[in-house]
Amino acid sequence: MADPFERAAAKAPPIIGGGCTQRYDPEALSSELGTDFPEAEALWAELQADREPVDEH
C-alpha cells in the first residue's frame, strides 16, 4: 500500500435511494463496518428508563 493513510480512512457503505429516501444499502452492511450492535436493545431500554416522564396533556 503506497499511501499509509489509506488504511486508516473510514469509508461509508454504498448509498441507495435519493432525497428523503436515501439510505445505506443494507446488503452492504456488515460487522466489519461497525454495524453490528447486539446490545442496542438493552441500551435503548436503559436510556428510556433514565428519561423523566413527559406530560402529554
Contacts in CASP RR format, 6 or more apart in sequence:
PFRMAT RR
TARGET T0000
AUTHOR 0000-0000-0000
METHOD contacts of the structure
MODEL  1
MADPFERAAAKAPPIIGGGCTQRYDPEALSSELGTDFPEAEALWAELQAD
REPVDEH
1 7 0 8 1.000
12 24 0 8 1.000
13 24 0 8 1.000
13 25 0 8 1.000
13 28 0 8 1.000
13 29 0 8 1.000
13 33 0 8 1.000
14 24 0 8 1.000
14 25 0 8 1.000
14 28 0 8 1.000
15 22 0 8 1.000
15 23 0 8 1.000
15 24 0 8 1.000
15 25 0 8 1.000
16 22 0 8 1.000
16 23 0 8 1.000
16 24 0 8 1.000
16 25 0 8 1.000
17 23 0 8 1.000
29 35 0 8 1.000
30 36 0 8 1.000
END
